[in-house]
Amino acid sequence: MARLAEEIREDHRPLLERLKAQAIDVNRLAEGLTEQELLRRVDPDRWSLKELACHLMVIQAVFSRRVAAMLEQEDPILASYDPDEDAEFDRLKKRPAAAILSQFQADRAAFIRLLDSLGAAQWRRSGQHPEFDRYDIRFLVEYLLYHEAHHIYQMFWLRKDLAAFALDGRV
């Protein structure tokens, strides 16, 4: 039985590695820019790099709370998240970018540690989400990764318009 649990945990290793890699990308894409550059909106109708980082930090907290609820309760009802209705997002934008990025990294490390500690049955714990028929912890993590990847792509395009950077991570 322990071997099966380890095999299931190994199956989730690629998700955890992607969580780590994407967190590194968030920092890399913000690195070396001033607060003013990070706040600059290339398109007035789209978020700045800093706003995208704030959004990713908020989303990570939302998903962490969902995982906690799914682990603590039997099939909990999970509310949708609407960034336009989130007062915390506006408060976050006022903090220095360095503090936001540092907190994002610390929160991500804690999230990865939690996920890495889960057994096979815990990865299958479910919750009820109004937008999805099936919503277990594995689905939640994959959804987070794709959602986040979309925003990292946006950060990449914003970054190219603000300042050159090297693909190997050096600015």
Phi and psi in degrees as GROMACS dihedral restraints (atoms count N, CA, C in turn):
[ dihedral_restraints ]
;  ai    aj    ak    al  type     phi  dphi    fc
    3     4     5     6     1   -62.4    20    10
    4     5     6     7     1   -36.9    20    10
    6     7     8     9     1   -64.0    20    10
    7     8     9    10     1   -42.2    20    10
    9    10    11    12     1   -63.0    20    10
   10    11    12    13     1   -43.5    20    10
   12    13    14    15     1   -60.6    20    10
   13    14    15    16     1   -40.3    20    10
   15    16    17    18     1   -66.5    20    10
   16    17    18    19     1   -39.0    20    10
   18    19    20    21     1   -63.9    20    10
   19    20    21    22     1   -41.6    20    10
   21    22    23    24     1   -64.5    20    10
   22    23    24    25     1   -43.7    20    10
   24    25    26    27     1   -61.2    20    10
   25    26    27    28     1   -41.7    20    10
   27    28    29    30     1   -60.1    20    10
   28    29    30    31     1   -36.9    20    10
   30    31    32    33     1   -59.2    20    10
   31    32    33    34     1   -27.6    20    10
   33    34    35    36     1   -91.6    20    10
   34    35    36    37     1    -7.9    20    10
   36    37    38    39     1   -55.1    20    10
   37    38    39    40     1   -42.7    20    10
   39    40    41    42     1   -60.5    20    10
   40    41    42    43     1   -34.1    20    10
   42    43    44    45     1   -65.5    20    10
   43    44    45    46     1   -43.0    20    10
   45    46    47    48     1   -66.0    20    10
   46    47    48    49     1   -38.5    20    10
   48    49    50    51     1   -65.4    20    10
   49    50    51    52     1   -38.8    20    10
   51    52    53    54     1   -65.7    20    10
   52    53    54    55     1   -39.7    20    10
   54    55    56    57     1   -58.8    20    10
   55    56    57    58     1   -43.1    20    10
   57    58    59    60     1   -63.8    20    10
   58    59    60    61     1   -48.6    20    10
   60    61    62    63     1   -63.5    20    10
   61    62    63    64     1   -41.6    20    10
   63    64    65    66     1   -68.2    20    10
   64    65    66    67     1   -33.9    20    10
   66    67    68    69     1   -64.7    20    10
   67    68    69    70     1   -39.1    20    10
   69    70    71    72     1   -63.0    20    10
   70    71    72    73     1   -41.8    20    10
   72    73    74    75     1   -60.8    20    10
   73    74    75    76     1   -40.9    20    10
   75    76    77    78     1   -57.8    20    10
   76    77    78    79     1   -47.9    20    10
   78    79    80    81     1   -64.7    20    10
   79    80    81    82     1   -44.0    20    10
   81    82    83    84     1   -60.0    20    10
   82    83    84    85     1   -39.2    20    10
   84    85    86    87     1   -75.7    20    10
   85    86    87    88     1   -18.4    20    10
   87    88    89    90     1   -98.3    20    10
   88    89    90    91     1   -14.8    20    10
   90    91    92    93     1   -62.3    20    10
   91    92    93    94     1   138.0    20    10
   93    94    95    96     1    81.5    20    10
   94    95    96    97     1     1.1    20    10
   96    97    98    99     1   -99.3    20    10
   97    98    99   100     1   148.5    20    10
   99   100   101   102     1   -76.1    20    10
  100   101   102   103     1   164.9    20    10
  102   103   104   105     1   -56.9    20    10
  103   104   105   106     1   -41.0    20    10
  105   106   107   108     1   -64.7    20    10
  106   107   108   109     1   -40.9    20    10
  108   109   110   111     1   -65.5    20    10
  109   110   111   112     1   -40.3    20    10
  111   112   113   114     1   -66.1    20    10
  112   113   114   115     1   -28.6    20    10
  114   115   116   117     1   -86.7    20    10
  115   116   117   118     1   -13.5    20    10
  117   118   119   120     1   -67.3    20    10
  118   119   120   121     1   128.8    20    10
  120   121   122   123     1   -96.1    20    10
  121   122   123   124     1   114.2    20    10
  123   124   125   126     1   -65.9    20    10
  124   125   126   127     1   -37.3    20    10
  126   127   128   129     1  -120.0    20    10
  127   128   129   130     1   124.7    20    10
  129   130   131   132     1   -60.9    20    10
  130   131   132   133     1   -19.8    20    10
  132   133   134   135     1   -94.1    20    10
  133   134   135   136     1     3.3    20    10
  135   136   137   138     1  -125.0    20    10
  136   137   138   139     1   153.2    20    10
  138   139   140   141     1   -66.0    20    10
  139   140   141   142     1   152.5    20    10
  141   142   143   144     1   -79.9    20    10
  142   143   144   145     1   173.0    20    10
  144   145   146   147     1   -57.8    20    10
  145   146   147   148     1   -43.6    20    10
  147   148   149   150     1   -65.4    20    10
  148   149   150   151     1   -41.4    20    10
  150   151   152   153     1   -64.6    20    10
  151   152   153   154     1   -37.7    20    10
  153   154   155   156     1   -63.7    20    10
  154   155   156   157     1   -42.3    20    10
  156   157   158   159     1   -62.6    20    10
  157   158   159   160     1   -41.3    20    10
  159   160   161   162     1   -61.9    20    10
  160   161   162   163     1   -43.8    20    10
  162   163   164   165     1   -60.6    20    10
  163   164   165   166     1   -44.8    20    10
  165   166   167   168     1   -63.0    20    10
  166   167   168   169     1   -37.3    20    10
  168   169   170   171     1   -65.1    20    10
  169   170   171   172     1   -43.5    20    10
  171   172   173   174     1   -65.4    20    10
  172   173   174   175     1   -45.4    20    10
  174   175   176   177     1   -60.8    20    10
  175   176   177   178     1   -41.3    20    10
  177   178   179   180     1   -60.2    20    10
  178   179   180   181     1   -41.0    20    10
  180   181   182   183     1   -65.0    20    10
  181   182   183   184     1   -41.2    20    10
  183   184   185   186     1   -59.5    20    10
  184   185   186   187     1   -47.6    20    10
  186   187   188   189     1   -69.4    20    10
  187   188   189   190     1   -33.7    20    10
  189   190   191   192     1   -63.8    20    10
  190   191   192   193     1   -42.2    20    10
  192   193   194   195     1   -65.1    20    10
  193   194   195   196     1   -37.4    20    10
  195   196   197   198     1   -63.9    20    10
  196   197   198   199     1   -44.5    20    10
  198   199   200   201     1   -60.5    20    10
  199   200   201   202     1   -45.3    20    10
  201   202   203   204     1   -58.4    20    10
  202   203   204   205     1   -44.6    20    10
  204   205   206   207     1   -63.3    20    10
  205   206   207   208     1   -40.9    20    10
  207   208   209   210     1   -68.4    20    10
  208   209   210   211     1   -29.9    20    10
  210   211   212   213     1   -80.0    20    10
  211   212   213   214     1   -32.5    20    10
  213   214   215   216     1   -91.1    20    10
  214   215   216   217     1   -25.2    20    10
  216   217   218   219     1  -122.6    20    10
  217   218   219   220     1   159.9    20    10
  219   220   221   222     1   -88.8    20    10
  220   221   222   223     1   111.3    20    10
  222   223   224   225     1    50.1    20    10
  223   224   225   226     1    56.7    20    10
  225   226   227   228     1   -66.5    20    10
  226   227   228   229     1   156.2    20    10
  228   229   230   231     1   -83.8    20    10
  229   230   231   232     1   124.9    20    10
  231   232   233   234     1  -109.8    20    10
  232   233   234   235     1   125.3    20    10
  234   235   236   237     1   -76.6    20    10
  235   236   237   238     1   149.8    20    10
  237   238   239   240     1   -69.0    20    10
  238   239   240   241     1   158.7    20    10
  240   241   242   243     1  -113.3    20    10
  241   242   243   244     1   131.0    20    10
  243   244   245   246     1  -122.3    20    10
  244   245   246   247     1   108.0    20    10
  246   247   248   249     1   -61.0    20    10
  247   248   249   250     1   -26.1    20    10
  249   250   251   252     1   -70.8    20    10
  250   251   252   253     1   -16.3    20    10
  252   253   254   255     1  -105.1    20    10
  253   254   255   256     1    13.3    20    10
  255   256   257   258     1  -105.7    20    10
  256   257   258   259     1   107.7    20    10
  258   259   260   261     1   -70.0    20    10
  259   260   261   262     1   -28.3    20    10
  261   262   263   264     1   -61.7    20    10
  262   263   264   265     1   -36.0    20    10
  264   265   266   267     1   -58.9    20    10
  265   266   267   268     1   -45.3    20    10
  267   268   269   270     1   -65.1    20    10
  268   269   270   271     1   -36.7    20    10
  270   271   272   273     1   -67.9    20    10
  271   272   273   274     1   -40.7    20    10
  273   274   275   276     1   -60.5    20    10
  274   275   276   277     1   -40.9    20    10
  276   277   278   279     1   -59.1    20    10
  277   278   279   280     1   -22.4    20    10
  279   280   281   282     1   -82.7    20    10
  280   281   282   283     1   -14.2    20    10
  282   283   284   285     1   -78.5    20    10
  283   284   285   286     1   154.8    20    10
  285   286   287   288     1   -61.8    20    10
  286   287   288   289     1   142.1    20    10
  288   289   290   291     1   -56.6    20    10
  289   290   291   292     1   -40.1    20    10
  291   292   293   294     1   -59.5    20    10
  292   293   294   295     1   -39.1    20    10
  294   295   296   297     1   -68.7    20    10
  295   296   297   298     1   -39.0    20    10
  297   298   299   300     1   -63.8    20    10
  298   299   300   301     1   -47.8    20    10
  300   301   302   303     1   -65.3    20    10
  301   302   303   304     1   -38.8    20    10
  303   304   305   306     1   -64.7    20    10
  304   305   306   307     1   -44.4    20    10
  306   307   308   309     1   -66.1    20    10
  307   308   309   310     1   -39.3    20    10
  309   310   311   312     1   -57.7    20    10
  310   311   312   313     1   -46.4    20    10
  312   313   314   315     1   -64.6    20    10
  313   314   315   316     1   -42.7    20    10
  315   316   317   318     1   -64.9    20    10
  316   317   318   319     1   -43.5    20    10
  318   319   320   321     1   -64.6    20    10
  319   320   321   322     1   -39.1    20    10
  321   322   323   324     1   -64.5    20    10
  322   323   324   325     1   -43.2    20    10
  324   325   326   327     1   -60.4    20    10
  325   326   327   328     1   -42.3    20    10
  327   328   329   330     1   -66.0    20    10
  328   329   330   331     1   -39.6    20    10
  330   331   332   333     1   -63.3    20    10
  331   332   333   334     1   -44.1    20    10
  333   334   335   336     1   -64.1    20    10
  334   335   336   337     1   -42.1    20    10
  336   337   338   339     1   -60.2    20    10
  337   338   339   340     1   -43.8    20    10
  339   340   341   342     1   -60.2    20    10
  340   341   342   343     1   -51.3    20    10
  342   343   344   345     1   -61.5    20    10
  343   344   345   346     1   -38.1    20    10
  345   346   347   348     1   -66.9    20    10
  346   347   348   349     1   -23.7    20    10
  348   349   350   351     1   -84.2    20    10
  349   350   351   352     1    -9.2    20    10
  351   352   353   354     1   -76.7    20    10
  352   353   354   355     1   143.0    20    10
  354   355   356   357     1   -87.4    20    10
  355   356   357   358     1   174.5    20    10
  357   358   359   360     1   -56.7    20    10
  358   359   360   361     1   -45.2    20    10
  360   361   362   363     1   -65.9    20    10
  361   362   363   364     1   -33.9    20    10
  363   364   365   366     1   -68.8    20    10
  364   365   366   367     1   -36.0    20    10
  366   367   368   369     1   -62.6    20    10
  367   368   369   370     1   -23.5    20    10
  369   370   371   372     1   -94.1    20    10
  370   371   372   373     1     0.1    20    10
  372   373   374   375     1   -59.3    20    10
  373   374   375   376     1   141.0    20    10
  375   376   377   378     1  -119.5    20    10
  376   377   378   379     1   166.0    20    10
  378   379   380   381     1  -144.0    20    10
  379   380   381   382     1   164.1    20    10
  381   382   383   384     1  -100.9    20    10
  382   383   384   385     1   120.6    20    10
  384   385   386   387     1  -120.3    20    10
  385   386   387   388     1   135.0    20    10
  387   388   389   390     1   -64.3    20    10
  388   389   390   391     1   -19.2    20    10
  390   391   392   393     1   -99.8    20    10
  391   392   393   394     1    -6.8    20    10
  393   394   395   396     1  -135.6    20    10
  394   395   396   397     1   137.9    20    10
  396   397   398   399     1   -71.9    20    10
  397   398   399   400     1   -40.4    20    10
  399   400   401   402     1  -118.8    20    10
  400   401   402   403     1   126.7    20    10
  402   403   404   405     1  -147.7    20    10
  403   404   405   406     1    91.8    20    10
  405   406   407   408     1  -112.5    20    10
  406   407   408   409     1   179.7    20    10
  408   409   410   411     1   -63.9    20    10
  409   410   411   412     1   -38.8    20    10
  411   412   413   414     1   -61.5    20    10
  412   413   414   415     1   -45.4    20    10
  414   415   416   417     1   -60.2    20    10
  415   416   417   418     1   -43.9    20    10
  417   418   419   420     1   -56.9    20    10
  418   419   420   421     1   -46.0    20    10
  420   421   422   423     1   -65.9    20    10
  421   422   423   424     1   -43.1    20    10
  423   424   425   426     1   -63.5    20    10
  424   425   426   427     1   -42.3    20    10
  426   427   428   429     1   -60.4    20    10
  427   428   429   430     1   -45.9    20    10
  429   430   431   432     1   -56.7    20    10
  430   431   432   433     1   -45.4    20    10
  432   433   434   435     1   -61.6    20    10
  433   434   435   436     1   -44.2    20    10
  435   436   437   438     1   -69.7    20    10
  436   437   438   439     1   -40.2    20    10
  438   439   440   441     1   -60.6    20    10
  439   440   441   442     1   -47.8    20    10
  441   442   443   444     1   -64.8    20    10
  442   443   444   445     1   -40.0    20    10
  444   445   446   447     1   -60.5    20    10
  445   446   447   448     1   -37.8    20    10
  447   448   449   450     1   -59.8    20    10
  448   449   450   451     1   -44.7    20    10
  450   451   452   453     1   -72.4    20    10
  451   452   453   454     1   -32.6    20    10
  453   454   455   456     1   -65.2    20    10
  454   455   456   457     1   -37.8    20    10
  456   457   458   459     1   -60.1    20    10
  457   458   459   460     1   -43.7    20    10
  459   460   461   462     1   -61.3    20    10
  460   461   462   463     1   -41.9    20    10
  462   463   464   465     1   -62.3    20    10
  463   464   465   466     1   -40.3    20    10
  465   466   467   468     1   -57.7    20    10
  466   467   468   469     1   -47.6    20    10
  468   469   470   471     1   -69.2    20    10
  469   470   471   472     1   -36.7    20    10
  471   472   473   474     1   -64.7    20    10
  472   473   474   475     1   -42.7    20    10
  474   475   476   477     1   -61.2    20    10
  475   476   477   478     1   -41.9    20    10
  477   478   479   480     1   -63.3    20    10
  478   479   480   481     1   -28.2    20    10
  480   481   482   483     1   -81.8    20    10
  481   482   483   484     1   -18.5    20    10
  483   484   485   486     1   -95.5    20    10
  484   485   486   487     1   -43.4    20    10
  486   487   488   489     1  -166.9    20    10
  487   488   489   490     1   148.2    20    10
  489   490   491   492     1   -68.9    20    10
  490   491   492   493     1   148.6    20    10
  492   493   494   495     1  -149.9    20    10
  493   494   495   496     1   156.8    20    10
  495   496   497   498     1   -89.6    20    10
  496   497   498   499     1   142.1    20    10
  498   499   500   501     1   -67.4    20    10
  499   500   501   502     1   -19.7    20    10
  501   502   503   504     1   -83.8    20    10
  502   503   504   505     1     6.2    20    10
  504   505   506   507     1   101.2    20    10
  505   506   507   508     1   -10.5    20    10
  507   508   509   510     1   -89.3    20    10
  508   509   510   511     1   141.1    20    10
